[in-house]
Amino acid sequence: MKQIVVIPGDGIGREITDAAILVLKKAAAKHNIELAFSEYDAGGAAIDKFGEPLPQATIDAAKAADAVLLGAVGGPKWDSVAPHLRPERAILGLRKALGLFANLRPISVPASLAEYSPLKPELVSGADILIVRELTGGIYFGEKFEAQEVDGVMTAWDKEYYTRPEIERIVELACQAAQKRKGKVTSVDKSNVLASSRLWRKTAHEVAEKYPDVELGDMYVDNAAMQLASNPKGFDVLVTSNLFGDILSDEAAVIGGSIGMMPSASMGKGTGLYEPIHGSAPDIAGMGIANPVGTILSAAMMLRYSLDENEAAETIEQAVEAVLADGYRTADLYREGMKKASTMEMAEAIAAKI
Ligand code: NAD
């Protein structure tokens, strides 16, 4: 029996996690996987109940679980709380408590959704990229020097800092993910300028030698930004540092056309955390119209990466594609002539394809 901790969170969080659980249960039944779900609080919901965004009970349950499925946290109700109590602290706290050093964001554009992309449909149709971003190192966590006067000039700096083990483990993970895909990894750096990038590139190649079935290529980050917009189908797995990954993963998310469709996984040595990339969408919370697909595809990633149930993951992904091809759309993607679906109707249509 696999233990899944569900954290609905705030805003549309409950609606989208309910939808994902409905689909997960159907896929689990089909593939004879036993799942047990237990619900915990985090974010604004936890602040209201316990006075803190990430209660110890949630951390303990997450650590003991096989995987965590999270909706989203935050909302205007908690915008004025003290910084250390903000709902978003729950995500950072969970990443830290679970030692999540890798963020995985797949961006795939099925033909049925290519018209929603800001890029030309023929450029994006069929694109299928997995961005693997280092999550706990680099400049965001390096030493900082807050702005102050040095020799009469206001000065500030942040240190980009990587160790070999940090690079090794993220490139290993990218290579292993590529083995389950098309076998191609693009390592993105700025090694023509940065010392940390030169260590990154050297280490990436040493790691890749252990994966003869994986083809490793390098790309400078400026070129990668251009290639994502001009030739997204040229990528399979893209692996990069925390800073570059933050920027490139948001650029790549836009290619897909809708924030409601995008899943993510954060992984470390233990429990993985699975959540859509969007926030709690307070503007549509409680209306039953949120797009649940990002959360449903996050649940598919959970099956693949934390439960090693690749076939069940594919079942869900194919069901999503089939329902989109049938013309089902939630309000965010609805256009004349399509079949308009509420959050739960979308989930039910997907479950019916399983
Ligand atoms: P958001 O992603 O919540 O919403 C941006 C826009 O996209 C809104 O118009 C929203 O209605 C729409 N949208 C988002 N998800 C959708 C879905 N599944 N279906 C249909 N439409 C969807 O970003 P925001 O408005 O900047 O932030 C709202 C709150 O969420 C803030 O408190 C923010 O801090 C928080 N947030 C949380 C996370 C997280 O939990 N990981 C991530 C980002 C933002």
Boltz pocket constraint, residues with backbone or C-beta under 6 A from the ligand:
constraints:
  - pocket:
      binder: B
      contacts: [[A, 12], [A, 71], [A, 72], [A, 73], [A, 74], [A, 75], [A, 76], [A, 88], [A, 91], [A, 259], [A, 260], [A, 261], [A, 275], [A, 276], [A, 277], [A, 278], [A, 279], [A, 280], [A, 281], [A, 282], [A, 283], [A, 284], [A, 289], [A, 290], [A, 291], [A, 292], [A, 294], [A, 332]]
      max_distance: 6.0
